[in-house]
Amino acid sequence: MILRLTGLLLLITAPALAGPRDTLPPYARCAYDQEVLHYCGLWNDGLAAGAALACAEARAADGLDEQQASAARITAAVAFDREWQNRSISGKRLWCLSEGRAAALAFYDRWLQDRFKEPAGLAKETRPADTVRE
């Protein structure tokens, strides 16, 4: 009985548990993720390159001009500040392990995709086969 009530409670409160990041449009979410990475002390050149690529794509997808992009960055900064006040210093570790880690992995992945692009015109049969050494 208690498990059923707990499950029901989680279903009812799940939307309220969503962080501010989940409510932001893509470009603002990208700016929010950068704020989190800076706060967590994870920012480096690889993340900066991946963030630049990901945010440029998100801005183009959102169709934002410079003024709209600036407003989105401000919205992201306000959302970050509110979440920081909500979590306080004691919540830094979990925040960095959840949202910080996810943002870092996403930005690194985007950077690696760009860095190791498949050369144009390279036929599949000319690519070296993946081999596993035993």
Order of alpha helices (4+ residues) and beta strands (2+ residues): alpha-alpha-alpha-alpha-alpha-alpha
